[in-house]
């Protein structure tokens, strides 16, 4: 097998926003109990949405390690830094992720991101390979970056917590409170978005396939999060490989900018 000895190293780079706190939303009235109508609307309109991360998320292993956001929309920055230091990064700032589940409890709303963090390590994620080039010949875990627990493409949790109980919020209220962590509105996971893309891409997404010409969002919907990502520069042009599958059965989806330019499959 060729293609750069089948590149299985993901260059994870922790980008932590150092300045400028996100605009905070006003707290909702705490004396109004969440109605059944708004509860159902929040689950329907927020759950399974695709969002862009405004903060890196840790590779949390337990629900108690969820990133905390308070009733005013303020992120617990100290707690986030501690989780990143202890668990490593699962997802970087700017990553497009999916809210795969949403639970409304007595005094908090729990957002599960990319399936959550409780995932067993596969055998190939414990294997290391000697990589040259940008990694300088270091041994790198096949399933992620050099630091243990810092495997891109894993899931995490975020919790929006209230002092006593979840107040009567609308879906827009929830999105406003969570804007320090999630950017909503880039696109929706609902049918109208599907109908805006070319027919050939719609069919490929239904068949869980990637095609040349797709953008990153389309590939995420079709294939989900990749096992790892590798960036490199050749002849002055930067490419990014998204790697799917289990060795030796691998698929490389190769991007230049936001567009898929090549797909390579090894079976």
Secondary structure as UniProt FT lines:
FT   HELIX           3..6
FT   TURN            30..31
FT   HELIX           36..46
FT   TURN            47..48
FT   STRAND          50..53
FT   STRAND          57..58
FT   HELIX           63..65
FT   STRAND          67..69
FT   TURN            71..72
FT   HELIX           77..87
FT   STRAND          89..91
FT   TURN            93..94
FT   STRAND          96..104
FT   STRAND          108..113
FT   TURN            114..115
FT   HELIX           123..125
FT   STRAND          128..130
FT   HELIX           133..135
FT   TURN            136..137
FT   STRAND          139..141
FT   TURN            142..143
FT   TURN            148..149
FT   TURN            152..153
FT   STRAND          156..161
FT   HELIX           171..177
FT   TURN            178..181
FT   STRAND          182..183
FT   HELIX           191..194
FT   TURN            195..196
FT   HELIX           199..206
FT   TURN            207..208
FT   TURN            212..213
FT   HELIX           216..223
FT   STRAND          228..234
FT   TURN            235..236
FT   STRAND          237..246
FT   TURN            247..248
FT   STRAND          249..256
FT   TURN            257..258
FT   STRAND          259..266
//
